[in-house]
Amino acid sequence: MKSILLLGSNLENPIQQLELAKIKLKEIFGELKESSIYKTAAWGNTNQSDFYNQAIHLETNMDPELFMKKLIDIEESMGRTRLNKWEPRIIDIDIIAMESAIIKEENLEVPHPHMQNRMFVLVPMLELSPDWIHPVFLKSISTLITECKDELAVTKI
């Protein structure tokens, strides 16, 4: 299943952390398709360094729970800790979409429930998947961008 991830980092040389995460993803899933890297001010908790984000496409036949576990394993192997919401992080790997799947489980919701509110997700997605249609809202990425209220600048690196 074609899946879209969003990588994010704002600690310990964030661009290097994105590169390391991609190496680890390739070891498990093979070929990746990557957006450009984008820099954005922190969202939610704004009293921290800017984030660097990148959208990734990959193919997986894993069930969603195992897929999520593998991504968390990568985060933890890179030193990710989870203490507070919207805290600085060495790496964040979010599942944004899995084709047109709609998943609502206790620890996993796909498409990501807040993607439509975050330009730092939508802009890299537009670069990789301009034709993707949100399976809940039935809207394209470009329409979601037009409707998004997030005013944080998303700057291509």
Secondary structure, 3 states (H helix, E strand, C coil): CEEEEEEEECCCCHHHHHHHHHHHHHHHHCCCEECCCEEECCCCCCCCCCEEEEEEEEECCCCHHHHHHHHHHHHHHCCCCCCCCCCCCCCEEEEEEECCCCEEECCEEECCCCHHHCHHHHHHHHHHCCCCECCCCCCEHHHHHHHCCCCCCEEEC
